Amino acid sequence: MRAITVGIVMMVAAPASAQRVMPIRAAEALIAADRGFAQASARTNAIDGIAAMFAHDVAMPRLDATFTRSKAEAIATLSAEPRNRTATATWAPVRAGISADAMQGFTMGMMALRDADGTVRRAKYLSYWRKDRDGWRVVSYKQQRLASEEVQPSLPPVLPPRLVAASRDARAIARHRASIDAAERRFSDEAQAMGLGPAFCKHGRRDATNLGGSRSGMLIGLDKICGTIGGPPPSPVTWAPDAVEVASSGDMGVTWGMIRRKGPVPTGELAIIPYTTVWVRGGPGGVWQYIAE
């Protein structure tokens, strides 16, 4: 924490020209924001604690296989679990990433929800953040239940080569948004021909991280992800983004939407599953690769 605090002070004090060569400081500021919300959450109930970091337009999976479109809807989704009203939620990030304009980023980590009766519910989370006049706020949020406590080591941050000035060029941002939408759809299309595992290998970055299932910790690295997600072609599922959030620098963004099973649905499994994917590339014109999901 002391190192993070020093990083924040340096970032505030340094001129803009110096900030452009310190992407690690921007990532540390985002980690500090995530930790700050977690510390405040320990002093209130889980609903208020988690919702405090949400943006007004936060997207979060709902029980009816749709996504929230507002903070009010997200609060209602959290409130649908009665235990959250008296539980406390705390969490700790284990990885972060920052866009080159330092205005968007992601964190992922481990969470504990402590119920009034002393029961502890474990979870993993993926948050995609946007920086606005209120500071860092979450625009896309995903939780994955975890059956037992897992120790997850910290991972190196995902950083751009350098920071650049944020842009307000609406046309350029629209092009970035369209390109990441197309990359997601191409990912699904190619999975139909080559199979789900090979498609995940092709479209992910080597250091990608997947939240994994409820019975284990995160899947770290593309080899681990590819080895877990397999099966012969064609893919048993298709997917496409419902919405896209992208940084003005065109090097980081997030998609969310629904995975749909083809054919009969196995007993006990869902026909439609919400997904969230964080994407990165070297810059405008580069190839999008998923980095976290």
C-alpha positions in Angstrom: 0.0 0.0 0.0 2.9 2.4 0.8 4.3 1.9 -2.7 0.8 2.5 -4.2 0.4 5.7 -2.2 3.8 7.0 -3.3 2.9 6.2 -6.9 -0.3 8.3 -6.6 1.6 11.2 -5.2 4.2 11.1 -8.0 1.5 10.9 -10.6 -0.3 14.0 -9.2 2.9 16.0 -8.8 4.5 15.1 -12.2 3.8 17.2 -15.3 1.9 15.7 -18.2 5.0 15.0 -20.2 6.4 12.9 -17.4 3.2 11.0 -16.9 3.4 9.7 -20.5 6.3 7.5 -19.6 4.9 6.1 -16.4 2.1 3.7 -17.2 2.8 1.7 -14.1 1.8 4.7 -12.0 -1.5 4.9 -13.7 -2.1 1.2 -13.0 -1.1 1.6 -9.4 -3.7 4.4 -9.1 -6.4 2.1 -10.4 -5.4 -0.6 -8.0 -5.5 1.9 -5.1 -9.0 2.9 -6.2 -10.2 -0.7 -6.1 -8.6 -1.3 -2.7 -10.1 1.9 -1.4 -13.6 0.8 -2.3 -13.0 -2.6 -0.7 -11.8 -1.1 2.5 -14.9 1.2 2.6 -17.1 -1.8 1.9 -16.0 -3.6 5.1 -17.8 -0.8 7.0 -21.2 -1.3 5.4 -23.5 -4.0 3.9 -22.5 -5.9 0.7 -25.0 -4.1 -1.5 -23.9 -0.6 -0.6 -20.3 -1.6 -0.5 -20.1 -3.1 -4.0 -22.5 -0.6 -5.6 -20.4 2.4 -4.3 -17.9 1.8 -7.1 -20.5 1.4 -9.9 -20.9 4.0 -12.7 -24.4 5.2 -13.5 -24.5 2.9 -16.6 -22.9 -0.2 -15.1 -23.4 -3.5 -16.9 -23.7 -6.6 -14.7 -25.3 -10.0 -15.4 -28.8 -10.6 -14.0 -30.5 -13.8 -13.1 -32.8 -13.6 -16.2 -29.7 -13.8 -18.6 -29.7 -10.1 -19.4 -27.4 -7.3 -18.3 -28.2 -4.3 -16.1 -28.1 -0.9 -17.8 -27.9 1.3 -14.8 -26.7 1.5 -11.2 -30.2 1.2 -9.9 -30.7 -2.1 -11.8 -27.4 -3.4 -10.5 -28.4 -2.6 -6.9 -31.7 -4.5 -7.5 -29.7 -7.5 -8.8 -27.4 -7.5 -5.7 -30.5 -7.1 -3.5 -32.1 -10.2 -5.1 -29.8 -12.2 -2.8 -31.3 -11.5 0.7 -28.1 -12.4 2.5 -26.3 -9.4 0.8 -28.4 -7.0 2.9 -26.7 -7.9 6.1 -23.4 -9.4 4.8 -20.2 -7.5 4.4 -18.1 -7.7 1.2 -14.4 -7.3 1.0 -12.1 -8.0 -1.9 -8.5 -7.6 -3.1 -7.2 -7.2 -6.7 -4.6 -9.6 -7.9 -4.2 -8.0 -11.4 -4.8 -4.8 -13.2 -4.5 -3.3 -16.6 -4.6 0.3 -17.9 -5.3 1.8 -21.3 -2.7 4.1 -22.9 -4.9 7.2 -22.3 -5.1 6.2 -18.6 -8.9 6.6 -18.7 -9.9 3.0 -18.7 -8.6 -0.2 -17.1 -9.5 -3.4 -15.4 -9.0 -5.2 -12.1 -9.6 -8.8 -11.1 -9.3 -10.5 -7.8 -10.8 -12.5 -4.9 -13.8 -11.6 -2.8 -15.2 -12.7 0.5 -18.9 -12.1 1.5 -19.4 -12.6 5.3 -23.0 -13.3 6.2 -24.6 -12.3 9.5 -24.4 -15.9 10.8 -20.6 -16.1 10.2 -20.8 -18.0 6.9 -18.2 -16.8 4.3 -19.1 -17.0 0.6 -16.1 -16.9 -1.7 -16.1 -15.3 -5.2 -13.8 -14.1 -8.0 -14.5 -10.8 -9.8 -13.6 -8.9 -12.9 -14.2 -5.1 -13.0 -13.8 -2.8 -16.0 -13.3 0.8 -15.0 -13.7 4.2 -16.6 -12.3 7.4 -15.2 -14.7 10.4 -15.1 -15.2 13.5 -13.1 -16.1 11.4 -10.0 -12.9 9.4 -10.3 -12.6 5.7 -11.2 -16.0 3.9 -11.5 -16.9 0.4 -12.7 -18.8 0.2 -16.0 -18.8 -3.6 -16.4 -18.8 -6.0 -13.4 -18.7 -9.8 -13.2 -18.7 -12.1 -10.2 -17.9 -15.9 -10.3 -18.8 -18.0 -7.3 -16.0 -20.0 -5.7 -16.7 -23.1 -3.8 -13.7 -22.8 -1.4 -11.0 -20.4 -0.4 -8.2 -20.1 -2.9 -4.9 -18.3 -2.6 -4.3 -16.4 -5.8 -0.9 -14.8 -6.2 -0.6 -11.3 -7.6 0.1 -11.0 -11.3 2.1 -8.4 -13.3 -0.1 -5.5 -14.5 -1.0 -5.1 -18.2 0.6 -1.9 -19.4 0.8 0.1 -22.6 4.3 1.0 -23.8 3.6 4.6 -22.9 0.7 6.9 -21.9 -0.9 9.2 -24.5 -3.3 12.1 -24.2 -7.0 11.2 -24.1 -8.9 11.9 -27.3 -12.5 13.3 -27.8 -12.6 12.3 -31.5 -16.0 10.6 -31.6 -15.4 9.2 -35.1 -12.1 7.6 -34.0 -13.7 6.1 -30.9 -16.6 4.8 -33.0 -14.0 3.0 -35.2 -12.3 1.5 -32.2 -15.7 0.3 -30.9 -16.6 -1.3 -34.3 -13.2 -3.0 -34.6 -13.5 -4.7 -31.2 -17.1 -5.7 -31.9 -15.9 -7.3 -35.2 -13.0 -9.1 -33.3 -15.5 -10.7 -30.9 -17.8 -11.9 -33.7 -14.8 -13.2 -35.7 -13.7 -15.1 -32.6 -17.1 -16.9 -32.4 -17.2 -17.5 -36.2 -13.8 -19.1 -36.2 -14.7 -21.3 -33.3 -17.4 -22.9 -35.4 -14.8 -24.1 -38.0 -11.7 -24.8 -35.8 -13.2 -25.7 -32.5 -13.6 -23.8 -29.2 -10.1 -24.6 -27.8 -8.1 -23.6 -30.9 -10.1 -20.4 -31.2 -9.3 -19.5 -27.6 -5.7 -20.2 -28.3 -5.7 -18.0 -31.5 -7.5 -15.0 -30.0 -5.9 -14.7 -26.6 -2.7 -13.0 -25.4 -0.1 -15.3 -24.0 -0.6 -13.8 -20.5 -4.4 -13.9 -20.6 -6.4 -14.7 -17.4 -9.8 -16.4 -17.1 -11.8 -16.4 -13.9 -12.4 -20.1 -14.3 -15.1 -22.2 -12.8 -16.6 -22.3 -9.3 -14.4 -25.2 -8.2 -11.0 -23.7 -8.8 -9.0 -20.5 -8.9 -8.3 -18.5 -12.0 -6.8 -19.9 -15.2 -3.5 -18.1 -15.7 -1.9 -18.1 -19.1 -3.1 -19.0 -22.6 -1.8 -22.6 -22.3 -3.9 -23.2 -19.2 -7.0 -21.6 -20.8 -6.6 -23.6 -24.0 -6.1 -26.8 -22.1 -9.3 -26.4 -20.1 -11.5 -25.2 -22.9 -11.5 -27.8 -25.6 -13.6 -30.1 -27.8 -13.7 -30.9 -31.5 -15.2 -28.5 -34.1 -17.7 -27.1 -34.5 -18.1 -25.2 -31.3 -21.1 -26.1 -29.2 -21.8 -22.4 -28.6 -22.0 -19.1 -30.4 -21.7 -15.6 -28.9 -21.7 -11.9 -29.9 -21.4 -8.7 -28.0 -24.5 -6.8 -26.8 -22.3 -3.7 -26.0 -18.7 -2.4 -26.2 -16.8 0.1 -24.1 -13.5 1.2 -25.5 -10.7 3.6 -24.5 -10.1 6.6 -26.7 -6.5 5.4 -27.2 -7.9 2.4 -29.1 -5.8 -0.2 -27.2 -8.2 -1.5 -24.5 -11.9 -2.3 -24.3 -14.5 -4.6 -22.9 -17.4 -6.5 -24.5 -20.3 -8.2 -22.8 -23.1 -10.3 -24.2 -24.6 -13.8 -24.2 -23.1 -17.2 -25.0 -25.8 -19.4 -26.6 -25.7 -23.2 -26.7 -26.5 -24.9 -30.0 -28.7 -28.0 -29.9 -29.9 -29.8 -26.8 -28.9 -28.3 -23.5 -27.2 -30.8 -21.1 -29.1 -31.5 -17.9 -28.3 -28.9 -15.2 -26.7 -26.4 -17.6 -28.0 -23.1 -19.0 -29.0 -22.5 -22.6 -27.8 -18.8 -22.4 -24.8 -17.7 -20.3 -23.6 -14.1 -19.9 -20.0 -13.3 -20.6 -17.6 -10.4 -20.2 -14.3 -10.1 -22.0 -11.5 -7.5 -21.7 -9.5 -6.9 -24.9 -6.1 -5.3 -25.6 -4.0 -4.5 -28.7 -0.8 -2.6 -29.4 -2.7 0.4 -30.6 -5.1 1.5 -33.4 -4.8 -0.8 -36.3 -3.4 -3.7 -34.2 -4.9 -7.1 -33.6 -7.3 -7.4 -30.7 -6.6 -10.2 -28.2 -8.5 -11.0 -25.1 -6.6 -10.5 -21.8 -9.2 -11.2 -19.1 -12.6 -12.8 -18.9 
